[in-house]
Amino acid sequence: MKKLVKFLLVAAAVVVGTAAAINFGMLLFVGGREVTVPDVRGLTEAAARNALSERGLRYEFRRNAYSVEYPESTVAEQDPLPGKVVKRGRKVRVTLSKGGEYEDVPYCLGRTLRAARIMIERSGLEVGEVSRVSTGRSYPDEVVGTEPLPGVTVVSGSRVNLLVSKGAAPTKVVLPDLRRKRALTVKLSLEGLGLYVKQSSLDDDLNPLKAYVVLHRPPRGAVVSRGDTVTLFVSSSVKER
């Protein structure tokens, strides 16, 4: 009788142990079938393949596309997105960057604001800030300046700021605070008022497209007339406010 009880206890232990082992194995099997998609954006093709392979995922080339954010020949887009849980063996479709696409700022001086908008948007660019200035040398709503200047090559999707005429300029104006404003925009605005602009650089190697006004003479609040000269002291190390 004792032998029978001992046999039954051993058999029960074996059954329980086997069931637990099977359960544990199933958990490992099921859990091992799913992985988290890594972020391969910004990686080269070879690095992206390795990163995906380490997770048991497959690399699939989708297309090439322009990208300002990611350098040429690196991954710009991926599907599925990083962080998504998928089954092992899943394909991750990858788009490789062709680098930034570049466009030339169109020549839209003398055009109406509406016409300039159309030209800029058709060039793959966007209209940025629109500033208005009084001037006797152009008609109302006529574009008298752009920033960047016409013909300058910029990244596709960049903004082009416009300076638009309000018509005849007054004979006298009160100078506002021009400090920390883009020097090119200020220059065009003052010239539109019939003023002469003298520019003095505070940098040894000034980048005109990134220059800002640090100081100006006459100062803020001064009354100036057409034909007067305004001196701008500029630097590319100052940020716009």
Secondary structure, DSSP 8 states (H G I E B T S, - for coil): -HHHHHHHHHHHHHHHHHHHHHHHHHHHHHHTTEEE----TTSBHHHHHHHHHHTT-EEEEEEEE--SSS-TTBEEEEES-TT-EEETT-EEEEEEE----EEE----TTSBHHHHHHHHHHTT-EEEEEEEEE-TTS-TTBEEEEES-TT-EEETT-EEEEEEEEES--SEEE----TTSBHHHHHHHHHHTT-EEEEEESSSS--GGG-EEEEEES-TT-EEETT-EEEEEEETT----
